[in-house]
Amino acid sequence: TFGDLFADVLHRRYESTSEAPERGADLHHAMALTFDEAMRGGPQDITVTRQEHCRTCRGLGRLPAMERRCANCEGSGIVKSARGHMVFSKPCARCGGTGVQADSRCTVCGGRQVDMRTETLSVIIPAGLEDGARIRIPAKGHAGPNAGEHGDLFVTVRVASHPVFRRDGDDLHIVVPVSIHEAALGARIFVPSLEGEARVRIPPGTQSGQRFRLRERGAPSTRGGPRGDLIVEIRIVLPKVLDERSKELLREFGRINSGDVRNDLFAK
């Protein structure tokens, strides 16, 4: 029938390409970094286990041997098959139509072509890498069938959060507590940054929630552009009133500044 005929043609096409080299599968690996390691960048070692070509047969699954008559076609080089009332002849897939075999199954890998190996690799981490970023390492994946080329290794980076900084793109945000007299009278304070302490000028009358931007004091850009900024948000902290002298000073301050701070809000 036509179905049998097409099945035989497709079968022969598959056999003709079944031993062609194929690319190996990609390998995926997760790497955990601290916030400082991600900002600093540099080499990091990882250990991966992957399929490698058998060293004995070089990924072919067979070894050279003395020539002998092919047992599959009995030395004729042709294999016959019946499809209904028709008989088809095709070259023997095992000996390639020669009628003889000059190789044998690899005794080391058992014809599987590969074995598992563990390797330690040094991965270069770009400075400023974000959480969830992927690094591609070519030809470090699994070995391909029939001595085919290796796949790639993809390393997904997981960056831990920082107790002080919050990242938004390449900008870093930090909330800084400021006392009431520093906000009212103005002050110069020091805040942490990636390179150590950075000085910030607090102008008189600064309100809670007000932000100040320090240019290029944020995270390094992995795209080769300028660094991000450091955004400093002011959070005014009220003092603990524990003695009568402090209470009296606050009452006097209230009498001097007797205006209602809610007038502007309710006027709207």
C-alpha positions in Angstrom: 0.0 0.0 0.0 1.0 3.6 -0.3 1.1 3.9 3.5 3.7 1.1 3.7 5.7 2.6 0.8 5.9 6.1 2.5 6.7 4.5 5.8 9.6 2.6 4.2 10.9 5.8 2.6 10.7 7.8 5.9 12.4 4.9 7.7 15.3 5.0 5.2 15.6 8.7 5.5 15.8 8.4 9.3 18.4 5.7 9.1 20.5 7.8 6.8 20.6 10.7 9.2 20.5 8.8 12.6 24.3 8.7 12.9 24.9 12.4 11.9 26.5 14.5 14.6 24.0 16.5 16.7 24.3 19.4 19.1 24.2 18.6 22.7 21.5 19.8 25.2 22.0 23.1 27.1 22.9 22.9 30.8 21.4 25.2 33.4 22.9 26.1 36.8 21.9 28.5 39.6 24.5 30.7 41.4 23.8 32.5 44.7 25.6 35.8 45.4 25.6 38.3 48.2 24.6 41.9 47.4 28.2 43.0 47.8 29.6 40.2 45.5 27.1 41.2 42.8 28.1 44.9 43.0 31.8 44.1 43.0 31.8 41.5 40.3 34.8 39.2 39.6 35.4 35.5 39.2 33.2 32.9 40.9 33.8 29.2 40.9 30.9 26.8 40.2 30.9 23.0 39.9 28.8 21.3 37.2 28.2 17.7 36.2 27.6 17.1 32.5 27.8 14.5 29.8 31.1 14.4 28.0 32.3 12.4 25.0 33.8 9.1 25.9 37.6 9.4 25.8 38.0 5.9 24.4 35.7 6.1 21.4 35.6 9.9 21.2 31.9 10.0 21.3 31.2 7.6 18.5 30.2 4.6 20.6 32.2 2.2 18.6 35.9 1.1 18.1 37.8 -0.1 15.1 38.1 -3.9 14.9 39.0 -6.6 12.4 36.8 -6.8 9.4 34.1 -9.5 9.5 31.0 -10.4 7.7 28.0 -8.3 8.7 25.6 -10.4 10.7 22.6 -8.2 9.8 22.7 -8.6 6.0 24.9 -11.8 6.1 27.5 -10.1 4.0 25.3 -9.0 1.1 25.1 -5.4 2.0 21.4 -5.3 1.3 18.4 -5.8 3.5 15.1 -6.9 2.0 11.7 -6.1 3.5 8.2 -7.0 2.3 5.3 -4.5 2.2 2.2 -6.3 1.2 2.9 -7.9 -2.2 6.0 -5.7 -2.8 9.5 -6.4 -1.8 11.9 -3.5 -1.1 15.7 -3.7 -1.0 17.8 -1.1 0.8 21.4 -0.8 1.9 22.2 -2.4 5.3 22.2 0.3 8.0 24.6 -1.6 10.2 27.5 -2.0 7.7 26.6 0.9 5.3 26.0 -1.4 2.4 29.5 -2.8 2.4 28.6 -6.3 3.7 31.4 -6.2 6.3 31.8 -4.6 9.7 35.0 -3.0 10.8 34.1 -1.7 14.2 32.7 -3.0 17.5 30.8 -1.4 20.4 32.9 0.6 22.8 33.6 -1.4 25.9 34.1 1.6 28.1 30.9 3.5 27.5 28.9 0.5 26.2 28.0 2.3 23.0 26.3 5.2 24.9 29.0 7.6 23.5 29.1 9.7 26.7 29.9 9.5 30.4 29.3 11.8 33.3 32.1 14.1 34.5 32.3 16.9 37.1 34.2 20.1 36.4 34.9 23.3 38.3 34.6 26.4 36.2 35.5 30.0 36.9 32.7 32.3 35.9 33.4 36.0 35.4 30.6 38.0 37.1 30.1 41.5 35.6 30.0 44.2 38.3 26.4 45.4 39.1 24.6 42.2 38.0 20.9 42.1 39.0 19.0 39.3 40.5 17.7 36.8 37.9 20.3 37.7 35.3 21.7 34.9 33.1 25.3 34.4 31.9 25.9 32.2 28.8 29.1 30.1 28.7 29.4 28.6 25.2 30.2 24.9 24.7 30.0 24.0 28.4 26.7 22.1 28.2 26.1 18.4 27.4 28.1 16.7 24.7 26.1 16.0 21.5 25.3 12.5 20.1 27.6 11.0 17.5 30.5 13.2 18.5 28.4 16.3 18.0 29.3 19.7 19.5 28.5 20.7 23.0 25.5 22.7 24.1 25.8 25.9 26.2 25.9 26.5 29.9 23.4 29.1 31.3 24.1 30.4 34.8 21.2 32.1 36.5 22.3 34.5 39.3 20.4 34.9 42.5 21.4 38.1 44.4 20.5 38.3 48.1 18.8 41.5 49.3 20.7 44.1 51.3 19.6 45.2 54.8 20.2 48.9 54.0 20.1 49.4 50.2 17.1 48.9 47.9 17.8 48.6 44.2 15.7 50.1 41.4 17.4 49.6 38.1 20.9 50.9 38.6 19.8 53.3 41.3 20.2 52.5 45.0 17.7 53.8 47.6 18.4 54.3 51.3 16.3 55.6 54.1 18.2 57.7 56.6 16.9 58.7 60.1 17.4 62.4 60.9 16.6 64.1 64.3 14.2 66.9 64.5 16.8 69.6 65.2 18.9 68.4 62.2 15.9 68.7 59.9 14.9 72.1 61.3 18.3 73.8 61.5 20.1 71.9 58.7 23.1 69.6 59.1 25.8 67.6 57.3 25.4 63.9 57.8 27.2 60.8 56.5 25.4 57.9 54.9 26.7 54.5 53.7 27.5 53.9 50.1 29.2 51.2 48.1 32.5 53.0 48.4 32.2 53.8 52.1 30.6 56.9 53.7 29.2 59.7 51.6 28.4 63.2 52.9 24.9 64.7 52.4 23.9 68.3 53.2 20.5 68.6 54.9 19.2 72.1 54.3 17.2 73.9 57.1 13.5 73.0 57.0 13.9 69.6 55.5 10.7 67.5 55.6 10.3 63.8 56.3 10.2 61.9 53.0 12.3 64.4 51.2 14.9 62.9 48.9 18.4 63.8 47.9 20.3 62.4 44.9 24.0 61.6 44.9 25.1 61.3 41.2 26.8 58.1 40.1 27.0 56.6 43.6 24.7 53.7 42.8 25.2 50.3 41.2 27.6 49.8 38.2 25.9 49.5 34.8 26.4 46.1 33.1 25.6 47.9 29.8 28.8 50.0 29.9 27.0 53.3 30.7 27.4 55.5 33.8 26.7 54.2 37.2 23.3 54.7 38.8 22.6 57.2 41.6 22.2 56.9 45.3 18.8 58.2 46.4 18.8 59.3 50.1 15.3 59.6 51.7 15.0 61.5 54.9 13.0 60.0 57.8 12.5 62.4 60.7 12.7 60.6 64.1 11.1 62.2 67.1 13.1 62.2 70.3 12.0 60.4 73.4 10.8 63.0 76.0 11.9 61.6 79.4 12.4 64.7 81.6 10.6 67.9 82.5 13.2 70.1 81.0 12.7 68.5 77.5 9.0 68.8 77.8 9.2 72.5 78.7 11.5 73.2 75.7 9.0 71.5 73.4 6.1 73.5 74.9 8.1 76.7 74.4 8.9 75.7 70.8 5.2 75.1 70.3 4.2 78.5 71.6 6.8 80.3 69.4 5.6 78.3 66.4 1.9 78.5 67.1 0.8 78.2 63.5 -1.4 75.1 62.7 0.6 72.8 60.4 -2.7 71.3 59.1 -4.1 74.6 57.8 -2.7 74.1 54.3 -4.1 70.5 54.2 -7.6 71.4 55.2 -7.7 74.6 53.1 -7.6 72.4 50.0 
